[in-house]
Amino acid sequence: MKRFTAAVIGLGQIGLTYDFDPARKRPASHVLAYMLNDDISLVGAADPEPEREGLLRKLAGPVKFYADMEKLLTENPALDIVSVCTPPGLHLENIEFILRRARPKIIFCEKPLVKNVEEAARLKSLLAGKETLLVPNISRRWSTGLKKIGESIEKEEFGRLQKITARYTRGVYNTGAHLFDLLRRWAGGIKSVQVAEKVATSAEKDADPSFSFLFDTEKGAKGFAEAFDDRQYYIFEIDLYCSKGKIAFRNSGNDVFYYRVREHALFSGFGQLSFCRGDEGLFNESLVAGAVANLAGVLRGEEEPACCLDDAVYPLLAAAALEKSYKSNKRRERVDLL
């Protein structure tokens, strides 16, 4: 018998339907990640769209479908985990409702965690003193391959981190949640930002702007992030320039390449960046499966969560500073903590 119980609220892409995409590494959704975990029983899933019931049956067999989360929580008040996979604009009210109707040990919530800084402050106040642990799904937190980048920077394997360039699409709140979290882990967070231009992307329909911008970090590295229109192509890349080499984050983090300074092959007295090793196919590891395994370890009392509330609030603060910079005629703005 499995030790813990879970339910999923919201059966859209990350909640359920990503696992019907043959290009994705399975499990790619919360539903299938719980189904495949040896410690966790998925006891129910809720969504207001009735057609999602048939898709749930195809993926999860007898798991009970609910048309609303109130009935799910009423029938299952002692859940260990509740996954919140609804649209970001509903996250705060969903979490408030869950805490009124049940007391799960963990709420596992998709990003962006909430809509804005004001909601983040309300959420922190709401959770203060509660026994329920909120774990945001900033998915690259569970990539074992990407942890090596942080270890390399910490050891200064390629010297001191000096400059950062990034290329991204789809919004400072959507892709920005990953970008700002990675920069915080590698460079100590962003101290200030300055917008260079606004770029139209498909995220505009979700009121999520995309900016190209300058930034500087707590550990002294300076950088530039350039926004691209994902309606032409999707891109998420980061180059970390160190004093003795470079680390290149490619293909959304699926591939990482390391370069070391060698004697230049063409010009005497100069150095050049030469490839020394690569880690490819990192997404052959299911990140959502790693996240769910971590949650089970937390419930067993054997692990700490790889992502906490403040980790998901920080990207909102950086995104808010960018919006402030854009509205203030592209003035440099500080990223202030709550």
N, C-alpha and C positions, 0 to 999 in steps of 0.2 A: 504494500500500500504506500502511495506517495505521501510525503510528510506535510506538504503545504498546499494551500488552495489559492487560485487566482481567477480574476475576471477581467474582461477587456471591454472598455467603453469606447465605442467608435470603431466601425469596421470598414474604414476607407483603406487607403494605400498601406500605411505602416501598420495599421491595425490588423488587416487581413489580406488585401488584394495584391500586394507586392509578390506574394508567393504563387500567383498565377502568371507571373512574368518569367519566361524560361531563361532570360538573360541574367537573372539575379541568383546569387548564392543562397540556397535554402538552409535554414529558415530565414526569411526576409521580413516576416511580420511577427507581431506579438503573439497572435493566435498560435501559429505553428511553433514558435520558440517555446511556448509553454507546453504544447502537446509533446514535444520531443525531449523535454527535460525530465530526468528520472525522479526528481524531487518534488515536482509541482503538478497538481491536477488543475486543468482548466475547467471550471464548473459552470461558466456562463459567459455570454457576450451580448452586448446591447447596441442597437443602432435603430434610428427612426425609419430607415429605408427598408421596406419589407423584402426587396429583392436580395438584400444581403444575407437573408436566412439561407437561401439556396446555396450561395457561395460558402457560407459557414459549414453547411452539411458536407459539401464536397471536400473541404479541408479538414474538418474536425469531427465528422460523424455525429455522434449523439450529444455533443455539447449543446446545452440549452440556449436557444435564441430568445432575446427579450426585445420588445419594441421600445422600451424605455428603461433607463437605468434605475428608476425608483423601484420598480418591481424586482429587478435583479438584486438590488441592495437589501430590500425587505426580506426576500427569500434567502439571502446569503449575508447576514449581518456580521459574521465573524471571519471574513476573508483575510488571508495573509497579505495578498497583493491585489491592488486594483490598477490596471493600466488605463491611462487617459490618452486616447488617440483621436480625440475630436479636433475640429479646427481650432487654431490658437486663440481666436477671439472668445472661445467658450471655456477655456481652461480654468480660469479663476472661478467662474460660477459653478463649473463641474466639481472642482475640488472642494468648494464651500459646501455643495450639496452632499458630496460623499462624506465629509466630516460630520454633517448633521445627521446622516442616516446610518452610518456605520463607523467602525473604528479599525480600518485595516492597519496592519503593521507597516506596510509600505505602499505609497502611491508612486507609481512609475509613470512619469509624464513626458510626453513628447515635447520637442522644442519647436518654435520659441515657447518658453515656459508660460509667459503671459504677454499681453499686448504692448505694455509700456512700463516705464519706471514707476508710475503711480500704482499700477496694479501689482508690481513686484513688491513695493512697500506694504501694500495691503496683504499680500500673500505671506510675507515674512511675519507680519503681526498676527495673522490668522494661525500660523503654525507654531508660534511661540508658546512653549509650555505643553504642546501636544506630544503624545507618545508616538503618533504616526510620523514615520520618516518619509520625506519626499525625495525621490531620486529622479533627476531629469535625465532624459536620454540624449545627451550630446554624444552621438554614437562612436566617434573616434576615440573616446575615452577608453573603450574596450578593445582597441586594436593593439595586440601584443607587438606587432611590427613597428608601429609608430612610437611606441615607448622608447625604442632604440634611438630616435632622434633626440629626445630629451636627455637621455643618458650621454650621448655623444657631446651635446652642447655643455652639459654640466661638467664633464671631464675635460672640456676644451681640447678634444681630440684633434680638431682642425683649427685650433687657436680661438681667439675671442670673437664672439658674434658681434658684427659691426653694422651690417646693412641687411634689410629684408625687402624683397619685392614680392608682391602677390597679384594674381589675376583671378577674378571670380565673377560669377553671375548669380542672379536671382536674390537680390535684396540684402540689406544690412541686418535684417532680423532673421532671415532664413539661413542662407549660406553664411551670413555674418556670425551667427551663433557658433559655427565651427571655426571660422577664421579667427575671431577674437579669443576663443578658448585656446586654440593652438598657440597663438602669439603670447597669450598670458603664461602658458606652461613653458614656452621656450625662451621668452624674453622678459618675463616678469611683469607683463601687462602693459597696456598703452597709457601713457601719461596725458597725451594731448593729440588732437586730430585737427586737420584743416582740409576742407573739401576743395578739390580742384574743379570737378564738374559732376553733373548729374547725368546718368545714363539710363535710358528707357529699357526695361526688361519685362518679361511676362509677369514678374512679381508685382508690377504696378497695380494689377487688378485686386491684389490683396493689401493695397496701401503700404507696400514694402518697397521703399525707394532704394536705388543702387547709386553709390557715389564712387568716383575715383578720389583718393585722398592721401595726403601726407600724414605720417604719424611718428611719434617717438616713444620709446619704451622705458620702463623703470630701470633696466640694466644698461641703458646707454645706446642701444641700437636704434638707428633711424630707418624709416621705411616708406614705401609707396605702394598702395593697393590700387589696382586698375580694374574698373568695372567693365564688363562686356555684356552684350545683348544675347541672352540665351536663345532667342528666336532664330539666331544665326547658328550658334553652336554653344554647347555647355562647356565651361572650363572652370577648374579650380586647381591652381598651381601656386606653390610658394618656393622661392629661392632664399636660402639662408647663407649669406656671405660672411665668412669668418676670415681671420687674419692669415690663416694657413690653408684655406680650402673652402669648399662650398658643399651644402646639402641641398639637393633638389627634390622637392615634393611634387610628384607628377600624377596625372590621371586620378585626381580627387584623393590621392593618398594611397592608391593601389600599388604604386611604384615609388621607390625612394632611391636616389642615386647619390653617391658620395664622391667628391673630387678633392684631390690633394694638390698643393702647389709643387710643381717640379720645375726644373730648368727648362726655359723656353726652347722649343725645337727650331725656331726660326731666327730669334733675336737674342744675341749674347747679352748677358747681364740682366735679363728679365726672367720672371717666373711665369708659368702658365698653369691653368687648372687642368689636371689630368684625372680621368676617371680611375677610381681605385676599387669600387665595389658597388653592388646594387642589391636591393631587396625588392623583388617583383611579385605581383600576384598576392598582395597582402589581403585583399578582399576575398580571397578564397576561404578565409576564415569568416564565419558569420558573426557580425558584430552584435546583432540582437541576441543571438544565442549566448555570446559571451556576457552580455549584460544580464540576461536572465540567470545564468549560472552564478554570476556575482551576487544577485539578489538572494538566491538560495543560500549562498555562503553567508550572507549577512544574517538571514533568518536563523541559520544554524549557530550563529555567534562566532564564526570562524574568520570572517573577512570584514573589512570596512567597504562601504560603497565607493565605487570608482568615481562617482560624480555626486556632488551635493548641491543644495539649494543655491548657495552663493556662486557656484560655478556657472549656473544658468542665469543668475541675475546680472553678473558682470558683463556679458555680451549686450544685454539690454542697455546698460549704462553707456557703453561705447557707441552703440547705435544712436542713442539719444543725443550724445555729444555731436555726432555727425549731422543729425538733423538740425541741431542748434547752429552749427557752423554754417550750414547751407542757408538757413533763414537769416543769419546775421551777416550776409554778404561775404560768405566764405572766410570768416575770421577764424583764427586758431582758437579751439575750445578745449578746456581740461575735461578729462574723464573723471568725474567725482563719484566716490563710492557712497552707498547708502549708509 
